[in-house]
Amino acid sequence: MLTSKLTSKSQTTIPQPVRAALGLRPGDEILYRIDDGQVILAKARAVQGDDPFKTFDEWDSEADRQAYADL
């Protein structure tokens, strides 16, 4: 069982194994479904109108983000 703490601002960090299992990356949206007192967490699927290049990760490293930050 994985746990995380809630901050005073009602924020938490999603544990790395959960992020990996869902394929979550910075900027991804998360869906929450409340079902009989439990919450089910899922990665939101892209909707029409989203950035079509969002799934391209060839140039998605920290060095790339820094290099292109001012564009």
C-alpha positions as CSV (number, residue, x, y, z in Angstrom):
1,M,0.0,0.0,0.0
2,L,1.3,3.4,-0.9
3,T,0.6,6.6,1.1
4,S,1.3,10.3,0.8
5,K,0.5,13.2,3.1
6,L,-1.8,16.1,2.6
7,T,-0.2,19.6,3.0
8,S,-1.9,22.5,4.7
9,K,-2.9,23.7,1.2
10,S,-4.6,20.3,0.5
11,Q,-2.0,19.2,-1.9
12,T,-0.2,15.9,-2.1
13,T,2.5,14.3,-4.2
14,I,1.4,11.3,-6.3
15,P,3.9,8.5,-5.4
16,Q,6.3,7.6,-8.2
17,P,5.0,4.0,-8.6
18,V,1.5,5.4,-9.3
19,R,2.9,8.0,-11.7
20,A,4.8,5.2,-13.6
21,A,1.8,2.9,-13.6
22,L,-0.5,5.6,-15.1
23,G,2.2,7.0,-17.4
24,L,1.8,10.4,-15.8
25,R,4.1,13.3,-16.9
26,P,4.3,16.9,-15.8
27,G,1.2,18.8,-17.2
28,D,-1.0,15.7,-17.5
29,E,-4.5,15.9,-16.2
30,I,-5.9,13.4,-13.7
31,L,-9.4,12.2,-13.4
32,Y,-11.0,11.4,-9.9
33,R,-14.0,9.2,-9.5
34,I,-15.7,8.8,-6.1
35,D,-17.2,5.4,-5.8
36,D,-18.7,4.2,-2.5
37,G,-16.3,6.1,-0.3
38,Q,-13.2,5.4,-2.4
39,V,-11.5,7.5,-5.0
40,I,-10.3,6.0,-8.3
41,L,-7.5,7.9,-9.9
42,A,-6.9,7.8,-13.7
43,K,-4.9,9.6,-16.3
44,A,-7.3,11.9,-18.3
45,R,-7.4,11.1,-22.0
46,A,-6.7,13.7,-24.6
47,V,-9.8,15.5,-25.9
48,Q,-10.2,16.9,-29.3
49,G,-8.4,20.3,-29.5
50,D,-5.5,19.2,-27.3
51,D,-2.0,19.8,-28.6
52,P,-1.4,17.1,-31.3
53,F,2.3,17.2,-30.5
54,K,1.9,16.5,-26.8
55,T,2.7,12.8,-27.3
56,F,6.0,13.6,-29.0
57,D,8.7,13.1,-26.4
58,E,11.8,13.1,-28.5
59,W,12.8,16.6,-27.3
60,D,11.2,16.4,-23.9
61,S,14.2,16.5,-21.5
62,E,15.0,19.0,-18.8
63,A,17.9,20.3,-21.1
64,D,15.4,20.8,-24.0
65,R,12.9,22.6,-21.7
66,Q,15.6,25.0,-20.5
67,A,16.9,25.6,-24.0
68,Y,13.5,26.4,-25.4
69,A,12.0,28.2,-22.4
70,D,12.3,31.6,-23.9
71,L,10.6,30.8,-27.2
